[in-house]
Amino acid sequence: MIALIRMLTAFLRLFYQSVFLALGQIWTNKTRSILTTIGIVIGVASVTSVIAALTGLRAKVLRDFESLGTNKIFIIPHWPRQGRFKNASWRIIRFRPEQFEGLLEFCPSIEDYTLMTDRTQTIHYGVHSIDGARVYGINPAWHQIENRSVIMGRPFTLTDEENGWQVCLISPTVRDELRLERNCVGKRIVVGRRSFRIVGVVEKHVESSMFGGMSSSEEIFIPFPTAWKLWNPWIYVIASCRKPELSEEAKAELRFFLRQARRLEPGDPDTFRMEVVEEYLKTFNKMALAITAVAGGVVGISLLVGGVGIMNIMLVSVSERTREIGLRKAVGARSSAILLQFLVESVVLCLFGGLIGAGVGQMLTALIANIPHASLDMAHIPVWAIMLSFGFAASVGIFFGVFPAVKAARLDPIEALRHE
């Protein structure tokens, strides 16, 4: 045990001396050291800034997916490409409300669902109007699925749905554009050509860079039975599964239920399509990981180029210090000590370049985050990227420093002392 401690102490002392000598050589040849490490600097800066940009973009997209809801399943009528429903009328393909009766009972992975329809209408209140406002027919479960509550007034009641009453909820944008009072509950507005009484105001939806353009902020909501009675429209369904991890089970249950409800025979293709947000999220994560790996590999080539420069300058250093190596060997220095000295010097030189590169990468990341309309404001260098860059820089130093170090360690002391 004591012998092991002594060996470890001797190694640490030798390592410390090698680091000290390496720093001395770098300081003595400052200009040459900086020029030598330019490849490492560019490589580390490129790797960290590219990873920072991709990490920021990924964080932005994930946040937008979370705002959309990763446990949602969109169910849409769909014409199959083959089978007896290939050229069927839209009246056969479209959904009907009765087809979804008992869905929660037969699909235990589904937490709730809402029948949906929407259309564009002109909205009037007095002399004020909105062209192209979006009118949605919804069930009460929509509020929980979309996580948008009523901030003033009340949601739709069972009575509203059973009687198909012409009542509505509006968004704050509609209230402001129609110049309604802040507490506008009880007022009547004209949707298309029909009068609706406002029973509440729904909180504004969260804007996102990816999905912000998919829906208008000028929104009016009416009970789905009212929309069905007035327009007999094309409808779709939004369901929420109990957990995002249950999306596959939920899809299987929904598929079985809908095939039974729509009386599809075993050989018939589905006349509906299901889109799960969680699946898009998984696909994006795989794509982001692949892009990060490829981009990191491409810009990492500059680290290899920098490594070649390191090896070249270390060979020059061995040639310049041949007499010094011979003198050290003549007074008893072991080959392992010479090897460690030049190897440590190569690693320190690479880490020196890596430190500068990390600083440059941080500046580039700050510039990337401030690019307008680029959706990269969340760009940042993760800790693992910095560790990876320094680890790769050290690996380059070891890999490209071994040959010069071995060459120095194998020098014959007599020949080295004769070297001019």
Order of alpha helices (4+ residues) and beta strands (2+ residues): alpha-alpha-alpha-beta-alpha-alpha-beta-beta-alpha-beta-alpha-beta-alpha-beta-beta-beta-alpha-beta-alpha-beta-alpha-alpha-alpha-alpha-alpha
